Amino acid sequence: MSKHDEELELHLKPRSTETVSIKIPTDTLESLKKVAANRDMTLEALLKFYIGQSLRQDLAKLFSERVLDLTAEVLARHIESEEEILTIIQEIQAKTTL
């Protein structure tokens, strides 16, 4: 193994897991299987990928909402006008929304 390969090696900590059972419509399951095969993935890997991707998006949204709430709190301590604070928060939201 070259030094470059060693730098790229992932060292993931094993995490505990739990098995869950969910009902998925048959046609959706068939579509998932086709997508998984097309991506050269197992169905389980594809489902974990989708869950992880959506989870990261939702967590990022929650974090950004919390940052905006804290920003509004700080601004309220320094600016008396609620209208001005709202304008600032809306401007931040407009510039950070995809």
C-alpha positions in Angstrom: 0.0 0.0 0.0 1.5 3.3 -1.0 1.6 6.4 1.3 -1.1 8.0 -0.8 -3.4 5.0 -0.3 -2.8 5.1 3.4 -3.9 8.7 3.5 -7.2 7.8 1.8 -7.9 4.9 4.1 -11.1 5.4 6.2 -11.0 4.5 9.9 -14.7 4.3 10.8 -15.7 3.5 14.4 -18.1 0.6 14.6 -21.5 1.9 15.7 -24.2 0.0 17.4 -27.2 -0.8 15.2 -30.7 -1.8 15.6 -32.9 -3.6 13.1 -36.2 -2.0 12.2 -39.1 -3.2 10.1 -41.1 -0.9 7.9 -43.9 -1.5 5.4 -43.1 -0.1 1.9 -45.5 -0.3 -1.0 -44.5 -3.1 -3.4 -44.1 -0.8 -6.4 -41.9 1.6 -4.4 -39.8 -1.4 -3.2 -39.3 -2.6 -6.8 -38.2 0.9 -7.8 -35.8 1.0 -4.9 -34.3 -2.3 -6.0 -33.9 -1.1 -9.6 -32.1 2.1 -8.4 -29.9 0.1 -6.1 -29.0 -2.3 -8.9 -28.3 0.6 -11.2 -26.0 2.2 -8.6 -24.3 -1.2 -7.9 -25.5 -1.1 -4.3 -27.5 -3.3 -2.1 -31.0 -2.3 -1.2 -29.9 -1.9 2.4 -27.0 0.4 1.4 -29.3 2.5 -0.8 -31.8 2.9 2.0 -29.1 3.9 4.5 -27.8 6.4 1.9 -31.2 8.0 1.5 -31.8 8.1 5.2 -28.4 9.5 5.9 -28.7 12.1 3.2 -32.1 13.3 4.4 -31.1 13.2 8.0 -28.1 15.5 7.3 -30.3 17.9 5.4 -32.8 18.1 8.3 -30.1 18.5 10.9 -28.5 21.3 8.9 -31.9 23.0 8.7 -32.5 22.7 12.4 -29.0 24.0 13.1 -29.5 27.0 10.8 -32.9 27.8 12.3 -31.3 27.7 15.8 -28.5 30.1 14.6 -31.1 32.5 13.2 -33.1 32.4 16.5 -29.9 33.1 18.5 -29.0 35.9 16.0 -32.4 37.5 16.5 -32.0 37.3 20.3 -28.6 39.0 20.1 -29.9 41.7 17.8 -32.8 42.3 20.1 -30.4 43.2 22.9 -28.7 45.8 20.7 -31.4 47.1 18.4 -34.7 48.4 19.7 -36.7 48.2 16.4 -38.4 44.8 16.0 -39.0 45.7 12.4 -35.3 46.3 11.7 -34.4 43.0 13.4 -37.0 41.2 11.2 -35.6 42.9 8.1 -32.1 41.7 9.0 -33.2 38.1 9.7 -35.2 38.0 6.4 -32.1 39.3 4.5 -30.0 36.6 6.1 -32.6 33.9 5.2 -32.9 35.2 1.6 -29.1 35.0 1.1 -28.7 31.6 2.6 -31.7 29.8 1.1 -31.0 27.7 -2.0 
